[in-house]
């Protein structure tokens, strides 16, 4: 064989290797993409439904915007041809009767225990956080915390709003004990 033929064979072998490498790289990329797709599916963990608390008749519950109420009954209500179970809650302070669907009871919570009240009092005794944001933004944050129905967040709002008045510092403990 001549030198030219040998060079041509070497070049053909290199081309074949390069093509096979390209094909293998594509296969690997496809496999990597497939693995990547699987990872995305794994990362997409669907939010599991939270377990709703079951309240019984004559039990006291707290509804954030209205206060403490007593569950009068559990009824089936038909709304636009859809049958749902609802709690009928009587708010004595406002003389108001609420009907809260059981599947949307995230705002309802049981009345606070003594330990929760003590923790709220300790939150109220700490120094308030000084926020340098715009008043409108602070007002939105406070409103979200109040509407959340979480007693600790409510205590933080009361603490922050009463940071300038020294007279109310002593009255805060009494106020928390009465609100439940």
C-alpha positions as CSV (number, residue, x, y, z in Angstrom):
1,X,0.0,0.0,0.0
2,X,1.1,3.4,-0.7
3,X,1.3,6.3,1.7
4,X,-1.7,8.0,0.2
5,X,-3.9,4.9,0.7
6,X,-2.8,4.5,4.3
7,X,-3.6,8.2,5.0
8,X,-7.0,7.8,3.5
9,X,-7.7,4.7,5.6
10,X,-6.6,6.6,8.8
11,X,-8.8,9.5,7.8
12,X,-11.8,7.2,7.2
13,X,-11.2,5.6,10.6
14,X,-11.0,8.9,12.3
15,X,-14.2,10.0,10.6
16,X,-16.0,6.8,11.7
17,X,-14.8,7.3,15.3
18,X,-15.9,11.0,15.2
19,X,-19.3,10.0,13.9
20,X,-19.7,7.2,16.4
21,X,-18.6,9.6,19.2
22,X,-21.2,12.2,18.0
23,X,-23.9,9.5,18.0
24,X,-22.8,8.4,21.5
25,X,-22.8,12.0,22.7
26,X,-26.3,12.4,21.3
27,X,-27.5,9.2,23.0
28,X,-25.9,10.4,26.3
29,X,-27.6,13.8,25.9
30,X,-30.9,12.1,25.3
31,X,-30.4,9.9,28.4
32,X,-29.3,13.0,30.4
33,X,-32.4,14.8,29.2
34,X,-34.6,11.9,30.1
35,X,-32.9,11.8,33.6
36,X,-33.4,15.5,33.8
37,X,-37.1,15.2,33.0
38,X,-37.4,12.5,35.7
39,X,-35.7,14.8,38.2
40,X,-38.2,17.5,37.4
41,X,-41.1,15.1,38.0
42,X,-39.5,14.2,41.3
43,X,-39.0,17.8,42.3
44,X,-42.7,18.5,41.6
45,X,-44.0,17.1,44.8
46,X,-47.7,17.7,44.8
47,X,-49.0,19.5,47.9
48,X,-50.7,17.0,50.0
49,X,-54.0,18.1,51.5
50,X,-53.6,19.2,55.1
51,X,-55.6,17.2,57.6
52,X,-58.6,19.3,58.6
53,X,-59.4,19.4,62.3
54,X,-62.7,18.0,63.3
55,X,-64.7,20.1,65.6
56,X,-67.7,18.8,67.6
57,X,-70.9,20.5,68.4
58,X,-70.8,22.9,71.4
59,X,-67.0,23.3,71.0
60,X,-65.6,26.9,71.0
61,X,-63.5,28.0,68.1
62,X,-61.9,31.2,67.0
63,X,-62.7,32.9,63.7
64,X,-60.0,35.6,62.9
65,X,-62.2,38.5,61.9
66,X,-65.0,37.9,64.4
67,X,-63.6,36.3,67.5
68,X,-64.7,33.4,69.6
69,X,-67.7,31.4,68.6
70,X,-69.6,28.2,69.5
71,X,-70.3,25.5,67.0
72,X,-74.1,25.0,67.0
73,X,-74.4,22.3,64.4
74,X,-72.9,20.5,61.4
75,X,-75.2,20.8,58.4
76,X,-75.3,19.8,54.8
77,X,-75.9,22.8,52.6
78,X,-76.7,22.8,48.9
79,X,-75.0,25.6,47.0
80,X,-75.5,25.7,43.2
81,X,-76.4,22.0,43.1
82,X,-73.2,21.1,45.1
83,X,-73.8,19.5,48.5
84,X,-71.2,20.5,51.2
85,X,-70.9,20.0,54.9
86,X,-70.7,23.2,56.9
87,X,-70.2,24.3,60.5
88,X,-72.8,26.6,61.9
89,X,-70.9,28.9,64.3
90,X,-72.6,31.4,66.6
91,X,-70.5,34.5,67.5
92,X,-72.1,35.8,70.7
93,X,-70.3,39.2,70.8
94,X,-71.6,40.3,67.4
95,X,-74.8,38.2,67.5
96,X,-73.8,36.7,64.3
97,X,-74.2,33.2,62.8
98,X,-71.5,32.0,60.4
99,X,-71.7,29.1,58.1
100,X,-68.2,27.8,57.3
101,X,-67.6,25.0,54.8
102,X,-65.7,22.1,56.4
103,X,-63.4,21.9,53.3
104,X,-62.5,25.6,53.7
105,X,-62.0,25.8,57.5
106,X,-58.4,26.9,57.4
107,X,-59.3,30.1,59.3
108,X,-60.9,28.3,62.2
109,X,-58.8,27.4,65.1
110,X,-59.5,26.0,68.6
111,X,-59.3,28.4,71.5
112,X,-55.8,29.0,73.0
113,X,-54.3,27.0,75.8
114,X,-52.6,28.4,78.8
115,X,-49.2,27.7,77.4
116,X,-50.0,29.5,74.1
117,X,-51.2,32.5,76.1
118,X,-48.0,32.5,78.2
119,X,-46.0,32.4,75.0
120,X,-48.0,35.4,73.6
121,X,-47.3,37.4,76.7
122,X,-43.6,36.6,76.4
123,X,-43.8,37.8,72.8
124,X,-45.5,41.0,73.9
125,X,-42.8,41.7,76.5
126,X,-39.9,41.5,73.9
127,X,-38.7,44.6,72.1
128,X,-40.7,45.5,69.0
129,X,-38.9,45.2,65.6
130,X,-38.2,48.6,64.0
131,X,-39.2,48.4,60.4
132,X,-38.1,51.1,58.0
133,X,-40.5,50.2,55.2
134,X,-43.4,52.3,53.9
135,X,-46.4,52.6,56.1
136,X,-48.7,51.1,53.4
137,X,-46.5,48.0,53.1
138,X,-46.4,47.6,56.9
139,X,-50.2,48.0,57.0
140,X,-50.5,45.2,54.5
141,X,-48.2,42.9,56.4
142,X,-50.1,43.6,59.6
143,X,-53.4,42.9,58.0
144,X,-52.2,39.6,56.6
145,X,-51.0,38.5,60.0
146,X,-54.3,39.5,61.6
147,X,-56.3,37.7,59.0
148,X,-54.1,34.6,59.2
149,X,-55.7,33.6,62.6
150,X,-52.4,32.6,64.1
151,X,-52.2,33.9,67.7
152,X,-48.4,34.4,67.7
153,X,-48.5,36.6,64.6
154,X,-51.3,38.6,66.1
155,X,-49.2,39.1,69.3
156,X,-46.4,40.4,67.1
157,X,-48.7,42.9,65.4
158,X,-50.0,44.1,68.8
159,X,-46.4,44.5,70.1
160,X,-45.3,46.4,67.0
161,X,-48.3,48.7,67.0
162,X,-47.9,49.5,70.7
163,X,-44.2,50.2,70.6
164,X,-44.5,54.0,71.4
165,X,-47.0,53.9,74.2
166,X,-45.6,53.0,77.6
167,X,-48.9,53.1,79.3
168,X,-50.3,50.2,77.3
169,X,-47.3,48.0,78.1
170,X,-48.8,46.9,81.4
171,X,-52.3,46.5,80.0
172,X,-51.1,44.1,77.2
173,X,-51.0,41.0,79.5
174,X,-54.6,41.6,80.6
175,X,-55.8,42.2,77.1
176,X,-54.3,38.9,75.8
177,X,-55.9,36.9,78.6
178,X,-59.4,38.2,77.8
179,X,-59.2,37.7,74.0
180,X,-58.3,34.0,74.2
